[in-house]
Amino acid sequence: MSVQTWTWLLVGITFALYFGIAIWARAGSTKEFYVAGGGVSPWANGMATAADWMSAASFISMAGIISFAGYDGSVYLMGWTGGYVLLALLLAPYLRKFGKFTVPDFIGDRYYSNTARTVAVICALIVSFTYVAGQMRGVGIVFSQFLQVDINIGVIIGMTVVLTFALLGGMKGITYTQVAQYCVLIFAFMVPAFFISMQMTGNIIPQIGMGGTVEGGEFLLDKLDKLHTQLGFNEYTSGTKSTWDVFAITLALMTGTAGLPHVIVRFFTVPKVKDARKSAGYALLLIAILYTTAPAIAVFSRTNLIETVSNKEYADIPVWFKNWEDTGLIAWSDKNGDGKIQYVAGSSLDGKKPIYTDARGLNGERMISNASTAQNELYVDRDIMVLANPEIANLPNWVIALVAAGGLAAALSTAAGLLLVISTSVSHDLIKKQLRPNISDKAELKVARIAIFVAILIAGYFGINPPGFVAAVVALAFGLAAASFFPAIILGIFDKRMNSQGAISGMVVGIVLMLFYMMKFKLDMFGGGTSEDWWLETSPEGFGTIAMVVNVVISLVVSRMTPAPPQNVQDMVESIRIPSGAGEASDH
């Protein structure tokens, strides 16, 4: 069967499975909608958390960024996996003991302030919308290639799918859908890795194959280093980021992980405190399967890409290249008219999206108007590397289609979790807790579903107009979470002297500082700037660390200059740290 047929078949089967689960597990109460009834087993919650966590950024974009950034891409591996250790040890059991539905709920009650709750709601919305933009773009990329539709149409299809099972099941439906999605995405990620590792190195285990030898006895990484230097790039195994920026990005991703509301809420779905800790451990184990394989995928895909396209005649290039070119995610400019694809360092398209014209070149390539140098240039969107990898390696059509199904599972699972956070922030923390405290369960559920519908429209807009590569956009969401939520949560658990004035001041300053820096250096607002203008030589992805430190300092200083929290709040903080005695997640 053709790739197209296989894709429709596998995507159709997996979607039917997701819809079936959503209908079976549809929520009938606010508790089922918000925390799946509080009865999810640790193993199922671990799988759901892993799927919620391993978004389009993990499945589609992370290996793509590592394949281009090389050693510098390791910050994503260290930061995102290290964050789960923080989450399991410092946050999950204590938040489960507290027993609330949402992060703003915890902050509102811990800091005995509706102002604090409102600030937390705003922060949750900003973080979640930034994160969900990457997921929608990931869905669009998958559909654009494998279902042969425009990226924007792909985003709209993805919006419809997510909306359906999020509206039907809430957290209950999403949880069990995510269990299925984890199975699909991990199988789809690992199968081509096994194939390509065996094909290139003779070792079926990709983590070992990456450090193995290729034909001729040369180590694969040494071969890739040589290919890089021959084309004018830095060695793949060397890094260009400063030690400080590597540290800052890693810490921002770690603390951002521990502060992400859509991940934290997962630990309210289990019956007991020890189950929260168990499910965090299971999630880390399940996530590690993909995260230890991603560097290998990056090395395999980078090597195959260079050997397949560099200095090759466009007329003889494989059909996969022209298919991705038609989607706008690969571009080639034939400046000297020799008909050859020359992939070298210093391209004027490096980091910039091609602007296409309606014309075709002498060789049939799509013409672009923003290639400015005299050399032939190649642009490859980093987000396609995992998806194109099986095609580049000439794997069977069913494997290529399987990757499409896995990419959709990864993007849709996280998008659903994020949309639920957005809806609960509005319906529970804003409407129920502040504006209409006497609202009935039925009315609150209706408001939550309306909020999901509005949120998916906004998310779709960001998916069609994203501010960068999927993983880069998601990294900014982690910076925002680190700058706002992490200090308020960690200090709320371990510093009983922390009061509402300190927490509110810290969150506001942290989120505003991070937003300003992100807009200035990522979106070219407020005068813009280049890497030479970065404050303290810190990239936007790593600035969350600085904003987080500022948040902590301001929180501590303000809290010590203002009255201590009420005694009952201090007693509550003491009780949170005692493992036993936690009841079900509640709405008290």
C-alpha positions as CSV (number, residue, x, y, z in Angstrom):
1,M,0.0,0.0,0.0
2,S,1.1,3.6,-0.5
3,V,2.2,5.9,2.3
4,Q,-1.1,7.8,1.8
5,T,-3.2,4.7,2.3
6,W,-1.2,3.5,5.3
7,T,-1.5,7.0,6.8
8,W,-5.3,7.2,6.5
9,L,-5.6,3.6,7.8
10,L,-3.4,4.1,10.9
11,V,-4.5,7.6,11.7
12,G,-8.1,6.5,11.3
13,I,-7.7,3.5,13.6
14,T,-6.0,5.6,16.3
15,F,-8.6,8.4,16.1
16,A,-11.4,5.9,16.4
17,L,-9.7,4.5,19.5
18,Y,-9.4,8.0,21.0
19,F,-13.1,8.9,20.3
20,G,-14.3,5.6,21.6
21,I,-12.4,6.1,24.9
22,A,-13.7,9.7,25.2
23,I,-17.3,8.5,24.8
24,W,-16.8,5.7,27.2
25,A,-15.2,7.9,29.9
26,R,-17.3,11.0,29.4
27,A,-17.5,13.1,32.5
28,G,-20.8,13.5,34.4
29,S,-19.6,15.7,37.3
30,T,-17.2,18.5,37.9
31,K,-14.9,16.2,39.9
32,E,-14.7,13.8,36.9
33,F,-14.2,16.7,34.6
34,Y,-11.4,18.3,36.7
35,V,-9.5,15.4,38.3
36,A,-11.0,12.2,36.7
37,G,-12.9,11.4,39.9
38,G,-9.6,11.1,41.8
39,G,-9.4,7.3,41.3
40,V,-6.8,6.8,38.6
41,S,-4.2,4.1,39.3
42,P,-0.6,5.2,39.6
43,W,0.5,3.2,36.5
44,A,-2.3,4.6,34.3
45,N,-1.6,8.1,35.7
46,G,2.1,7.6,34.9
47,M,1.3,6.7,31.3
48,A,-1.2,9.6,31.0
49,T,1.4,12.0,32.5
50,A,4.1,10.8,30.1
51,A,1.7,11.4,27.1
52,D,0.7,14.7,28.5
53,W,4.3,15.6,28.9
54,M,5.7,14.2,25.6
55,S,4.1,16.8,23.4
56,A,4.8,17.7,19.8
57,A,8.0,19.4,21.1
58,S,9.3,16.1,22.4
59,F,8.1,13.9,19.6
60,I,8.5,16.1,16.6
61,S,10.8,19.0,17.4
62,M,13.3,18.0,20.1
63,A,15.3,15.5,18.0
64,G,15.1,18.0,15.1
65,I,16.6,20.8,17.2
66,I,19.3,18.4,18.5
67,S,20.1,17.3,14.9
68,F,20.9,20.9,14.0
69,A,22.3,22.2,17.3
70,G,24.3,19.1,18.2
71,Y,25.8,19.3,21.7
72,D,23.9,22.5,22.4
73,G,20.6,20.6,22.1
74,S,21.4,18.6,25.2
75,V,19.8,21.4,27.3
76,Y,16.4,20.1,26.4
77,L,17.2,16.6,27.4
78,M,18.7,17.7,30.8
79,G,16.1,20.3,31.6
80,W,13.0,18.4,30.7
81,T,13.9,15.1,32.3
82,G,15.5,16.8,35.4
83,G,12.4,18.8,35.9
84,Y,10.5,15.6,36.6
85,V,12.9,14.7,39.4
86,L,12.1,18.1,41.0
87,L,8.4,17.5,40.5
88,A,8.4,14.0,42.0
89,L,10.5,15.0,45.1
90,L,9.4,18.6,45.8
91,L,5.9,19.2,44.5
92,A,3.7,16.2,43.6
93,P,3.2,14.6,47.0
94,Y,2.6,17.9,48.8
95,L,0.2,19.2,46.2
96,R,-1.7,16.0,46.3
97,K,-1.9,16.2,50.1
98,F,-3.3,19.7,49.7
99,G,-6.1,18.1,47.6
100,K,-7.1,20.9,45.3
101,F,-8.3,20.7,41.7
102,T,-5.9,23.3,40.1
103,V,-2.7,25.2,40.7
104,P,-4.5,28.6,41.0
105,D,-6.7,26.8,43.6
106,F,-3.7,25.9,45.6
107,I,-2.2,29.4,45.3
108,G,-5.5,31.1,46.1
109,D,-6.1,29.1,49.3
110,R,-2.4,28.9,50.4
111,Y,-2.1,32.6,50.1
112,Y,-5.6,33.3,51.4
113,S,-6.3,35.8,48.6
114,N,-8.5,36.0,45.6
115,T,-6.0,38.5,44.2
116,A,-3.3,35.7,44.3
117,R,-5.8,33.3,42.7
118,T,-6.5,35.8,39.9
119,V,-2.8,36.4,39.3
120,A,-2.3,32.6,39.2
121,V,-5.2,32.2,36.7
122,I,-3.6,34.9,34.4
123,C,-0.2,33.2,34.6
124,A,-1.8,29.8,33.9
125,L,-3.5,31.2,30.8
126,I,-0.4,32.8,29.5
127,V,1.7,29.7,30.0
128,S,-0.9,27.3,28.6
129,F,-1.6,29.4,25.5
130,T,2.2,29.7,24.8
131,Y,2.6,26.0,25.1
132,V,-0.5,25.0,23.1
133,A,0.6,27.1,20.2
134,G,3.5,24.6,19.6
135,Q,1.1,21.6,19.8
136,M,-1.2,23.1,17.1
137,R,1.7,23.8,14.8
138,G,2.9,20.2,15.3
139,V,-0.5,18.9,14.3
140,G,-0.5,21.2,11.2
141,I,2.9,19.9,10.1
142,V,1.9,16.3,10.4
143,F,-1.3,16.7,8.4
144,S,0.3,19.0,5.8
145,Q,2.6,16.3,4.7
146,F,1.0,12.9,5.3
147,L,-2.6,13.9,4.5
148,Q,-1.5,16.3,1.7
149,V,-3.4,19.3,3.0
150,D,-2.2,22.9,3.8
151,I,-0.7,23.4,7.3
152,N,-3.5,25.7,8.2
153,I,-6.1,23.1,7.3
154,G,-4.2,20.6,9.3
155,V,-4.3,22.9,12.4
156,I,-8.1,23.2,11.9
157,I,-8.5,19.4,11.7
158,G,-6.5,19.0,14.9
159,M,-8.6,21.6,16.7
160,T,-11.7,19.7,15.9
161,V,-10.3,16.4,17.1
162,V,-9.0,17.8,20.4
163,L,-12.2,19.7,21.0
164,T,-14.3,16.6,20.6
165,F,-12.6,14.4,23.3
166,A,-11.9,17.3,25.6
167,L,-15.5,18.4,25.6
168,L,-16.8,14.9,26.1
169,G,-14.6,13.5,28.8
170,G,-12.8,16.3,30.6
171,M,-9.9,15.0,32.7
172,K,-11.5,11.6,32.9
173,G,-11.8,11.2,29.1
174,I,-8.4,12.8,28.5
175,T,-6.6,10.6,31.1
176,Y,-7.6,7.3,29.5
177,T,-7.2,8.7,26.0
178,Q,-3.7,9.7,26.9
179,V,-2.9,6.2,28.1
180,A,-3.7,5.0,24.5
181,Q,-1.8,7.9,23.0
182,Y,1.3,7.0,25.0
183,C,1.3,3.5,23.6
184,V,0.9,4.9,20.1
185,L,3.5,7.6,20.3
186,I,6.2,5.5,22.0
187,F,5.7,2.6,19.5
188,A,5.8,5.1,16.6
189,F,9.0,6.8,17.9
190,M,10.9,3.6,18.6
191,V,10.1,1.4,15.6
192,P,11.9,3.6,13.0
193,A,14.7,4.1,15.6
194,F,15.3,0.3,15.7
195,F,15.1,0.1,11.9
196,I,17.6,2.9,11.2
197,S,20.0,1.9,14.0
198,M,20.2,-1.6,12.5
199,Q,20.5,-0.2,9.0
200,M,23.4,2.2,9.8
201,T,25.3,0.5,12.6
202,G,24.2,-3.1,12.7
203,N,22.9,-2.6,16.3
204,I,19.2,-2.7,16.8
205,I,19.3,-0.6,20.1
206,P,19.5,3.1,19.0
207,Q,21.1,4.3,22.2
208,I,24.0,1.9,21.6
209,G,24.0,2.4,17.8
210,M,24.5,6.1,18.1
211,G,27.9,5.4,19.7
212,G,28.7,2.5,17.4
213,T,30.6,2.2,14.1
214,V,29.3,2.4,10.5
215,E,30.6,0.7,7.4
216,G,34.4,1.0,7.2
217,G,34.8,0.8,11.0
218,E,34.5,4.6,11.6
219,F,32.5,5.7,14.6
220,L,29.2,7.3,13.6
221,L,29.7,10.5,15.6
222,D,33.2,10.9,14.2
223,K,31.7,10.6,10.7
224,L,29.1,13.2,11.5
225,D,31.7,15.6,12.9
226,K,33.7,15.3,9.6
227,L,30.6,15.9,7.5
228,H,29.9,19.0,9.5
229,T,33.4,20.4,9.2
230,Q,33.5,19.7,5.5
231,L,30.4,21.8,5.0
232,G,31.7,24.6,7.2
233,F,29.6,23.9,10.3
234,N,31.0,23.4,13.8
235,E,31.7,19.9,14.8
236,Y,28.4,18.2,15.8
237,T,29.8,17.1,19.2
238,S,31.0,20.6,20.0
239,G,28.8,23.4,21.4
240,T,28.7,27.2,20.8
241,K,26.5,28.2,23.8
242,S,28.2,29.7,26.8
243,T,28.4,27.5,29.9
244,W,26.2,30.1,31.7
245,D,23.5,30.0,29.0
246,V,23.5,26.2,29.0
247,F,23.0,26.3,32.8
248,A,20.3,29.0,32.6
249,I,18.3,27.2,29.9
250,T,18.6,23.8,31.7
251,L,17.4,25.3,35.1
252,A,14.6,27.2,33.4
253,L,13.3,24.0,31.8
254,M,13.7,22.1,35.0
255,T,11.8,24.5,37.2
256,G,9.4,25.3,34.4
257,T,8.6,21.6,34.3
258,A,7.9,21.5,38.0
259,G,5.7,24.6,37.6
260,L,3.6,23.6,34.6
261,P,-0.1,23.6,35.6
262,H,-1.2,20.9,33.1
263,V,1.4,18.5,34.5
264,I,0.8,19.3,38.2
265,V,-3.0,18.8,37.9
266,R,-2.3,15.1,36.9
267,F,-1.3,14.4,40.5
268,F,-4.7,15.3,41.8
269,T,-6.2,12.4,39.9
270,V,-4.7,9.6,42.1
271,P,-6.3,8.3,45.3
272,K,-3.4,8.8,47.8
273,V,-0.2,10.8,48.3
274,K,2.1,7.8,47.8
275,D,0.3,7.2,44.5
276,A,1.3,10.7,43.4
277,R,4.9,9.9,44.1
278,K,4.6,6.5,42.4
279,S,3.0,7.9,39.2
280,A,5.7,10.6,39.0
281,G,8.3,7.8,39.1
282,Y,6.5,5.7,36.5
283,A,6.1,8.8,34.2
284,L,9.9,9.5,34.5
285,L,10.7,5.9,33.5
286,L,8.3,6.0,30.5
287,I,9.5,9.4,29.4
288,A,13.1,8.2,29.6
289,I,12.4,5.7,26.8
290,L,11.8,8.5,24.3
291,Y,14.3,11.0,25.7
292,T,17.3,8.6,25.6
293,T,16.4,7.7,22.0
294,A,16.0,11.2,20.8
295,P,19.8,12.0,20.5
296,A,20.2,8.8,18.5
297,I,17.3,9.8,16.1
298,A,19.0,13.2,15.8
299,V,22.3,11.7,14.8
300,F,20.8,9.3,12.3
301,S,18.6,11.9,10.7
302,R,21.3,14.5,10.4
303,T,23.8,12.0,8.9
304,N,21.2,10.7,6.4
305,L,20.1,14.2,5.4
306,I,23.6,15.5,4.6
307,E,24.5,12.3,2.7
308,T,21.2,12.3,0.8
309,V,21.0,16.0,-0.4
310,S,24.4,17.7,-0.1
311,N,25.9,18.4,-3.5
312,K,23.3,16.3,-5.2
313,E,21.5,17.1,-8.5
314,Y,18.0,18.4,-7.8
315,A,16.7,16.3,-10.7
316,D,17.9,13.1,-9.0
317,I,16.7,14.0,-5.5
318,P,14.3,11.5,-3.8
319,V,10.6,12.2,-4.0
320,W,10.4,12.9,-0.2
321,F,12.4,16.1,-0.7
322,K,10.0,17.5,-3.3
323,N,7.0,16.5,-1.2
324,W,8.3,18.5,1.8
325,E,9.2,21.3,-0.5
326,D,5.6,21.5,-1.6
327,T,4.5,22.0,2.0
328,G,6.9,24.9,2.4
329,L,9.1,23.2,5.0
330,I,12.1,22.6,2.8
331,A,13.4,25.3,0.4
332,W,16.3,25.3,-2.1
333,S,17.7,28.3,-4.0
334,D,19.7,27.6,-7.1
335,K,21.7,30.8,-7.3
336,N,24.5,29.7,-9.7
337,G,22.2,27.7,-12.0
338,D,24.2,24.4,-11.7
339,G,21.1,22.4,-10.6
340,K,22.9,21.1,-7.5
341,I,21.8,21.3,-3.9
342,Q,24.6,22.8,-1.8
343,Y,24.2,22.6,1.9
344,V,26.8,24.7,3.6
345,A,27.2,27.0,6.6
346,G,26.5,30.7,6.3
347,S,23.2,30.5,4.5
348,S,21.1,33.7,4.5
349,L,18.1,31.5,5.2
350,D,19.6,30.1,8.4
351,G,16.9,30.5,11.0
352,K,14.6,32.3,8.7
353,K,11.5,30.9,7.0
354,P,11.5,31.1,3.1
355,I,9.2,33.5,1.4
356,Y,7.9,31.7,-1.7
357,T,6.9,33.2,-5.0
358,D,4.4,31.7,-7.5
359,A,7.2,30.9,-9.9
360,R,9.2,27.7,-10.4
361,G,12.9,27.5,-11.2
362,L,14.6,25.9,-14.2
363,N,14.8,22.6,-12.3
364,G,11.2,22.7,-11.0
365,E,12.1,24.0,-7.5
366,R,9.8,26.5,-5.7
367,M,11.3,29.9,-6.1
368,I,12.0,32.0,-2.9
369,S,12.6,35.7,-2.7
370,N,14.6,36.1,0.5
371,A,17.8,34.2,-0.3
372,S,20.3,36.9,-0.6
373,T,23.8,35.4,-1.2
374,A,25.4,34.2,-4.4
375,Q,25.7,30.6,-3.2
376,N,23.0,27.9,-3.6
377,E,21.1,27.6,-0.3
378,L,19.1,25.0,1.5
379,Y,16.5,25.6,4.2
380,V,15.2,22.7,6.3
381,D,12.6,23.3,9.0
382,R,13.9,21.5,12.1
383,D,10.4,20.3,13.0
384,I,10.3,17.9,10.0
385,M,13.4,15.9,10.9
386,V,11.7,13.1,12.9
387,L,8.8,12.9,10.5
388,A,11.0,12.9,7.4
389,N,13.6,10.5,8.9
390,P,11.9,7.2,7.9
391,E,11.5,8.6,4.3
392,I,15.1,9.6,4.1
393,A,16.2,6.2,5.3
394,N,13.9,4.4,2.8
395,L,11.9,2.6,5.4
396,P,8.7,0.7,4.6
397,N,5.6,2.8,3.9
398,W,3.8,1.5,7.1
399,V,6.6,2.8,9.3
400,I,6.4,6.3,7.6
401,A,2.6,6.3,8.3
402,L,3.2,5.1,11.9
403,V,5.3,8.1,12.6
404,A,2.5,10.4,11.4
405,A,0.1,8.7,13.8
406,G,2.6,9.0,16.7
407,G,3.2,12.7,16.0
408,L,-0.5,13.4,16.1
409,A,-0.9,11.4,19.3
410,A,1.9,13.4,21.0
411,A,0.5,16.8,19.9
412,L,-3.1,16.0,20.6
413,S,-2.5,14.5,24.1
414,T,-0.7,17.6,25.4
415,A,-3.1,20.0,23.6
416,A,-6.0,18.3,25.4
417,G,-4.4,18.6,28.8
418,L,-3.5,22.3,28.2
419,L,-7.1,23.1,27.1
420,L,-8.4,21.5,30.3
421,V,-6.1,23.7,32.4
422,I,-7.4,26.8,30.5
423,S,-11.0,25.8,30.9
424,T,-10.7,25.0,34.7
425,S,-8.8,28.2,35.3
426,V,-11.8,30.1,33.9
427,S,-14.7,28.0,35.2
428,H,-13.4,26.8,38.6
429,D,-10.9,29.4,39.7
430,L,-12.5,32.5,38.2
431,I,-16.2,31.8,38.0
432,K,-16.8,29.3,40.9
433,K,-14.3,30.7,43.3
434,Q,-14.8,34.4,42.8
435,L,-17.6,35.6,40.6
436,R,-20.4,33.1,41.2
437,P,-19.6,31.0,44.3
438,N,-23.1,29.5,44.3
439,I,-23.0,28.2,40.7
440,S,-24.3,24.7,40.4
441,D,-22.1,21.8,39.2
442,K,-24.1,21.5,36.0
443,A,-23.7,25.2,35.2
444,E,-20.0,25.1,36.1
445,L,-19.5,22.2,33.8
446,K,-21.2,24.1,31.0
447,V,-18.9,27.1,31.6
448,A,-15.9,24.8,31.5
449,R,-16.9,23.4,28.1
450,I,-17.6,26.9,26.7
451,A,-14.1,27.9,27.9
452,I,-12.6,24.9,26.1
453,F,-14.3,26.0,22.9
454,V,-13.1,29.5,23.1
455,A,-9.6,28.3,24.1
456,I,-9.3,26.0,21.0
457,L,-10.1,28.9,18.7
458,I,-7.3,31.0,20.3
459,A,-4.9,28.0,20.2
460,G,-5.7,27.5,16.6
461,Y,-4.8,31.0,15.8
462,F,-1.4,30.6,17.5
463,G,-0.9,27.3,15.7
464,I,-1.4,29.0,12.3
465,N,0.8,32.0,13.3
466,P,3.5,30.5,15.6
467,P,6.5,32.6,16.8
468,G,9.1,29.9,16.0
469,F,9.9,26.2,15.9
470,V,7.7,24.0,18.1
471,A,10.4,23.2,20.7
472,A,11.5,26.8,20.8
473,V,7.9,28.0,21.5
474,V,7.5,25.4,24.2
475,A,10.8,26.3,25.8
476,L,9.4,29.9,26.3
477,A,6.3,28.4,28.0
478,F,8.7,26.7,30.5
479,G,10.4,30.0,31.1
480,L,7.1,31.6,31.9
481,A,6.2,28.8,34.3
482,A,9.6,29.0,36.0
483,A,9.2,32.8,36.3
484,S,5.7,32.7,37.8
485,F,4.5,29.5,39.3
486,F,7.5,27.6,40.6
487,P,8.6,30.1,43.3
488,A,5.0,30.6,44.5
489,I,4.5,26.8,44.8
490,I,7.8,25.9,46.3
491,L,7.8,28.7,48.8
492,G,4.2,28.0,49.6
493,I,5.1,24.5,50.6
494,F,8.4,25.0,52.4
495,D,8.2,28.6,53.8
496,K,5.3,29.0,56.2
497,R,6.3,32.7,56.6
498,M,5.6,33.4,52.9
499,N,2.5,35.5,52.7
500,S,0.1,36.7,50.0
501,Q,1.8,40.1,49.5
502,G,5.2,38.4,48.8
503,A,3.7,35.7,46.5
504,I,1.6,38.2,44.5
505,S,4.6,40.6,44.1
506,G,6.9,37.8,43.0
507,M,4.5,36.3,40.5
508,V,3.6,39.6,38.9
509,V,7.2,40.8,38.6
510,G,8.5,37.4,37.4
511,I,5.8,36.9,34.6
512,V,6.1,40.6,33.4
513,L,9.9,40.4,33.3
514,M,9.8,37.2,31.3
515,L,7.1,38.4,28.9
516,F,9.0,41.6,28.2
517,Y,12.3,39.7,27.5
518,M,10.5,37.2,25.3
519,M,8.7,39.9,23.3
520,K,11.8,42.0,22.9
521,F,14.2,39.2,21.7
522,K,11.8,36.7,20.2
523,L,9.1,38.9,18.7
524,D,11.3,41.9,18.0
525,M,9.0,44.2,20.1
526,F,10.2,47.1,22.3
527,G,13.1,47.8,19.9
528,G,14.1,44.2,19.4
529,G,17.7,43.1,19.6
530,T,20.2,40.5,18.7
531,S,22.1,37.9,20.8
532,E,24.7,40.6,21.4
533,D,22.1,42.6,23.3
534,W,21.0,39.8,25.6
535,W,21.0,40.8,29.3
536,L,23.8,39.0,31.1
537,E,24.4,37.0,27.9
538,T,21.2,35.0,28.6
539,S,19.0,33.7,25.7
540,P,15.2,34.1,25.9
541,E,14.9,30.4,26.5
542,G,17.2,30.7,29.6
543,F,15.9,34.0,30.9
544,G,13.3,32.2,32.9
545,T,16.1,31.4,35.4
546,I,16.8,35.0,36.0
547,A,13.1,36.0,36.2
548,M,12.6,33.1,38.7
549,V,15.5,34.3,40.9
550,V,14.0,37.8,40.8
551,N,10.6,36.4,41.8
552,V,12.1,34.5,44.7
553,V,14.1,37.5,46.0
554,I,11.1,39.9,45.7
555,S,8.8,37.3,47.4
556,L,11.1,36.8,50.3
557,V,11.8,40.5,50.8
558,V,8.2,41.6,50.6
559,S,7.0,38.8,52.8
560,R,9.4,39.8,55.5
561,M,8.4,43.4,55.4
562,T,4.7,42.6,55.7
563,P,2.5,40.8,58.3
564,A,2.9,37.0,58.6
565,P,0.2,34.7,57.3
566,P,-2.7,33.8,59.7
567,Q,-1.9,31.0,62.1
568,N,-4.4,28.6,60.5
569,V,-2.5,29.0,57.1
570,Q,0.8,28.4,58.8
571,D,-0.7,25.2,60.5
572,M,-2.0,24.1,57.1
573,V,1.5,24.5,55.5
574,E,2.9,22.4,58.4
575,S,0.3,19.7,57.7
576,I,1.0,19.6,54.0
577,R,4.5,18.3,54.7
578,I,3.2,15.3,56.7
579,P,2.7,12.4,54.2
580,S,-0.3,10.7,55.9
581,G,-3.9,11.8,56.2
582,A,-4.6,13.0,52.7
583,G,-8.2,12.6,51.4
584,E,-9.6,12.9,48.0
585,A,-9.1,15.9,45.8
586,S,-11.8,18.3,46.9
587,D,-13.5,21.6,46.2
588,H,-13.3,23.0,49.8
